[in-house]
Amino acid sequence: MTEPDVTPDATPVRLSPLLDLHGAVPADAPDGAVAAHYGAISAEQTALLAGDGFVDLSHRDVFTITGPDRLTWLHALSTQHLEQLQPGVRTEVLLLSPQGRIEHGFNGVDDGETFWGHTEAGAAEPLVAFLERMKFMTRVELAVVSDEHAVIGLVRDGALAWEIRARDTLLDLPAELGAPRGIWAWEALRIEAGVPRIGIDTDERAIPNEVGLLGIAVHLEKGCYRGQETVARVHTLGRPPRRLVRLLLDGSVDHLPSTGSAVMLGDKQVGTVGSAARHHELGPIALAVVKRSVDPAATLLADGVAAAQELIVDPEVGLHVRPIVK
């Protein structure tokens, strides 16, 4: 097994035991603790789409919130309607700045006693630190449990899904779920679905309206939460300042655009690339955030690669939705 490069200042890496399986090739950062693929890149995508196998997402951080006030407390702090969240119902949640910018994002599920959440590698510690400062007299307890629990990805009924399992059972999962599929397969299907990764497909200025999260991670009929004024104003008036797009990249170029690279229209930078992957049918694709004013029919250059746009967030409409990830 080849270990990914880790600098002294990098997020601590929990190498997956599945990297020891035959054919496993480590992914690049920030996913270097899990396999990019197991030797069959396109076949892994088609198998996953058919519901065959699972994806190792064990590099993601896992945290728990316990206590009788956990759901009402999270409901008051976040963009999501959580106070009556039923056990087993998966949800997406954002925490915003007072200006409506995305500061934290996570997926979660409640089991009736504990809220289980997961987020990007390295993101749980600052998230939990923020939540600890917001506890006041609330009866909740928080913990980062990434060393004991791990996330896996699945496709169920044609949609991306996830589960949290005990980390020490990862090597038992192939017997239960089928062969593991690499994160490259997951990323290709995620980009095709237009699902952004917080902190990779978003930057420090991003608001939910720009990246298709209204009605998904933002409940449009709940009460007040931090940053709501910005979200509501842009939603009511429409025309967010930027918009998420799916880029269909020129397949004749031998490299994918890197995260954070420029999206150009002529000699002007009009956006930034988030994540990119090679899809088994669409070819090379990427997500990018571009200025609202960019003509959707314009051909762009993403890190020097020609790209056509597919709308995820309509530049002229207030309510932007995408298929729900269950």
C-alpha positions in Angstrom: 0.0 0.0 0.0 1.3 3.5 -0.9 0.7 6.0 1.8 -0.5 9.4 0.7 1.7 12.4 1.2 1.0 14.2 4.5 2.7 17.4 5.5 3.2 18.3 9.2 0.4 20.9 9.0 -2.1 18.6 7.2 -5.2 17.2 8.7 -4.4 13.9 10.5 -5.0 11.0 8.2 -6.9 7.8 9.2 -5.7 5.4 6.5 -8.5 3.0 5.5 -7.8 -0.7 6.0 -9.5 -1.2 2.6 -6.4 0.3 1.0 -4.7 -3.0 1.7 -7.1 -4.8 -0.6 -5.7 -6.0 -4.0 -5.7 -3.3 -6.6 -6.4 -0.4 -4.3 -4.9 2.9 -5.5 -4.9 5.8 -3.0 -6.8 8.9 -4.1 -5.2 12.4 -4.1 -5.8 14.9 -1.3 -8.2 15.6 0.3 -9.3 12.0 -0.2 -5.9 10.4 0.1 -6.8 8.1 3.0 -9.2 6.0 0.8 -8.9 4.4 -2.5 -9.4 6.3 -5.8 -10.2 3.0 -7.5 -9.5 -0.8 -7.3 -8.4 -1.2 -10.9 -11.6 -0.9 -12.9 -12.5 2.8 -13.0 -15.5 2.9 -15.4 -16.8 -0.6 -14.3 -16.9 0.6 -10.7 -19.2 3.4 -11.6 -21.6 1.2 -13.5 -21.6 -1.4 -10.7 -22.2 1.3 -8.1 -25.1 2.7 -10.1 -26.6 -0.8 -10.2 -26.5 -0.9 -6.4 -23.6 -3.3 -6.4 -21.0 -2.6 -3.7 -20.2 0.4 -1.6 -17.7 3.4 -1.5 -15.2 3.8 1.3 -15.7 7.3 2.7 -14.0 6.5 6.0 -11.8 9.6 5.7 -14.8 11.8 6.5 -15.2 13.0 10.1 -18.0 11.7 12.3 -19.5 13.4 15.3 -22.3 12.8 17.7 -24.8 15.0 19.6 -26.6 13.5 22.5 -29.0 14.9 25.1 -32.7 15.7 25.3 -32.4 19.2 23.7 -30.2 18.1 20.7 -32.8 18.5 18.0 -34.5 21.7 19.2 -31.1 23.2 19.8 -29.8 22.3 16.3 -33.0 23.5 14.8 -32.6 27.0 16.3 -29.0 27.2 15.1 -29.1 25.8 11.6 -30.8 26.2 8.3 -32.7 22.9 8.6 -36.0 22.0 10.2 -34.9 19.5 12.8 -37.0 19.8 15.9 -39.4 17.1 14.7 -36.8 15.0 12.8 -37.9 11.4 12.9 -35.4 8.6 13.7 -33.7 7.2 10.6 -34.5 10.2 8.3 -31.3 11.5 6.8 -30.8 15.3 6.4 -28.4 18.0 5.3 -27.6 20.9 7.5 -25.8 24.2 7.2 -24.5 26.7 9.7 -24.2 30.2 8.3 -22.5 33.4 9.2 -24.6 36.5 10.1 -24.1 37.5 6.5 -25.5 34.3 5.2 -22.2 32.7 4.1 -21.7 29.0 4.6 -19.5 28.3 7.5 -20.2 24.6 8.2 -22.1 21.9 6.4 -22.8 18.3 7.4 -25.1 15.3 6.8 -26.8 13.7 9.7 -29.4 11.2 11.0 -31.0 10.8 14.4 -31.6 7.4 16.0 -33.9 8.5 18.7 -31.2 9.0 21.2 -28.2 10.4 19.3 -27.7 12.7 16.3 -25.0 11.2 14.1 -23.3 13.7 11.7 -20.5 13.5 9.2 -18.5 16.2 7.4 -15.3 16.7 5.4 -12.0 15.4 6.8 -10.7 17.9 9.4 -14.0 19.8 9.6 -15.5 18.2 12.7 -13.2 19.7 15.2 -13.9 23.3 14.3 -17.6 22.5 13.8 -17.8 20.9 17.3 -15.8 23.8 18.8 -18.3 26.3 17.4 -21.3 24.2 18.6 -19.7 24.0 22.1 -19.6 27.8 22.3 -23.4 27.8 21.4 -24.5 25.4 24.1 -25.2 27.9 26.9 -27.6 26.0 29.3 -28.7 23.5 26.7 -28.7 19.8 27.6 -26.5 18.5 24.9 -23.2 16.7 24.7 -20.9 16.7 21.6 -18.1 14.3 20.6 -15.9 13.6 17.6 -16.0 9.9 17.1 -14.1 9.5 13.8 -11.7 7.0 15.2 -14.5 4.6 16.1 -17.0 5.2 13.3 -16.8 5.6 9.5 -18.9 6.7 6.6 -19.7 4.5 3.6 -21.4 5.6 0.4 -24.1 3.6 -1.5 -26.5 4.0 -4.4 -30.1 3.1 -3.4 -33.0 3.5 -5.8 -30.7 5.4 -8.2 -29.7 8.0 -5.6 -26.5 8.6 -3.6 -26.9 7.5 0.0 -24.7 6.9 3.0 -24.4 5.0 6.3 -22.3 5.3 9.4 -20.7 2.0 10.5 -18.3 0.9 13.2 -14.8 1.5 11.8 -13.5 -1.9 12.9 -16.1 -3.5 10.6 -14.9 -2.0 7.3 -13.1 -5.1 6.2 -16.3 -7.1 6.8 -18.4 -5.0 4.5 -17.5 -6.6 1.1 -19.0 -9.9 2.4 -22.2 -8.0 3.2 -22.5 -5.3 0.5 -20.3 -6.5 -2.4 -17.0 -5.2 -3.6 -15.7 -1.7 -2.6 -15.8 0.9 -5.3 -13.3 3.8 -5.4 -14.1 7.4 -4.5 -13.5 8.4 -8.1 -16.8 6.5 -8.9 -18.6 8.3 -6.1 -17.3 11.7 -7.2 -18.3 11.2 -10.8 -21.9 10.4 -9.8 -22.0 13.2 -7.2 -20.8 15.8 -9.8 -23.3 14.4 -12.3 -26.1 14.9 -9.6 -24.9 18.5 -9.0 -24.2 17.9 -5.3 -21.6 20.3 -3.9 -19.0 19.4 -1.3 -18.8 22.2 1.3 -15.3 23.7 1.3 -14.3 22.1 -2.0 -17.1 23.3 -4.3 -17.7 26.3 -2.1 -15.5 29.1 -0.8 -15.7 31.5 2.2 -18.1 33.8 0.3 -20.6 31.1 -0.8 -24.3 31.5 0.2 -26.7 28.6 -0.1 -28.7 30.2 -2.9 -25.6 30.1 -5.2 -24.9 26.3 -4.9 -28.4 24.8 -5.2 -29.0 24.1 -1.5 -32.4 25.8 -1.0 -35.0 23.2 -0.2 -32.2 20.7 0.4 -30.0 21.9 3.3 -32.1 25.1 3.8 -35.7 24.7 4.9 -37.7 27.6 3.5 -40.5 27.6 6.0 -38.7 27.4 9.3 -38.2 30.2 11.8 -35.3 32.5 12.3 -31.7 31.3 12.2 -28.3 33.1 11.8 -27.9 34.3 8.2 -31.6 33.9 7.3 -32.0 37.5 6.2 -29.5 37.1 3.4 -30.9 33.8 2.2 -34.5 35.0 2.3 -33.7 38.3 0.5 -31.8 36.6 -2.4 -34.5 33.9 -2.6 -37.3 36.5 -2.8 -35.5 38.8 -5.2 -33.8 36.0 -7.2 -30.6 36.5 -9.2 -27.9 35.2 -6.8 -24.6 36.9 -7.4 -23.0 33.6 -8.5 -24.2 30.2 -9.6 -23.1 26.6 -9.5 -22.7 24.9 -12.9 -21.7 21.5 -14.1 -19.0 21.8 -16.7 -18.8 19.3 -19.6 -15.0 19.3 -20.3 -13.2 18.7 -23.5 -12.4 15.0 -23.5 -9.3 15.3 -25.7 -7.3 17.0 -22.9 -5.4 14.6 -20.7 -5.8 16.4 -17.4 -8.7 17.4 -15.2 -9.0 21.0 -13.8 -7.6 21.3 -10.3 -9.7 22.5 -7.4 -9.4 26.3 -7.1 -8.3 26.9 -10.6 -9.7 29.7 -12.7 -12.7 29.6 -15.0 -12.1 32.0 -17.8 -14.3 33.7 -20.4 -11.9 35.2 -22.9 -9.3 37.1 -20.9 -11.5 37.5 -17.7 -11.8 35.2 -14.8 -15.5 34.5 -14.2 -15.4 31.7 -11.7 -13.5 28.9 -9.9 -13.4 25.2 -10.3 -14.4 23.0 -7.4 -14.2 19.2 -8.0 -13.7 17.3 -11.2 -14.0 13.6 -12.3 -14.2 11.3 -15.3 -17.8 10.0 -15.8 -18.3 6.7 -17.5 -20.8 8.3 -20.0 -20.4 12.0 -19.8 -16.6 12.0 -19.9 -14.7 14.6 -17.9 -17.0 16.8 -15.8 -16.6 19.3 -13.0 -18.5 21.6 -10.7 -17.7 25.3 -10.7 -19.1 28.5 -9.3 -19.3 31.3 -11.9 -20.7 34.8 -12.0 -24.4 35.0 -12.5 -24.0 37.3 -15.5 -22.1 34.7 -17.5 -24.0 33.6 -20.6 -25.1 30.0 -19.9 -24.4 29.2 -23.6 -20.8 30.5 -23.5 -17.9 28.1 -23.8 -15.6 28.6 -20.8 -12.0 27.6 -20.1 -11.5 25.7 -16.8 -7.8 25.5 -15.9 -7.2 25.8 -19.7 -9.7 23.1 -20.6 -12.7 24.1 -22.9 -16.0 23.5 -21.1 -19.7 23.8 -21.9 -22.1 24.7 -19.1 -25.1 22.8 -17.7 -27.3 24.8 -15.3 -27.6 23.6 -11.7 -28.6 27.0 -10.3 -30.7 29.1 -12.7 -29.3 32.6 -12.9 -32.8 34.2 -13.1 -34.9 32.3 -10.6 -35.1 32.6 -6.8 -35.9 29.0 -5.9 -33.2 26.6 -6.9 -33.5 22.9 -6.3 -31.7 19.7 -7.3 -32.5 16.0 -6.8 -32.6 15.2 -3.1 -29.8 13.0 -1.8 -31.4 10.6 0.7 
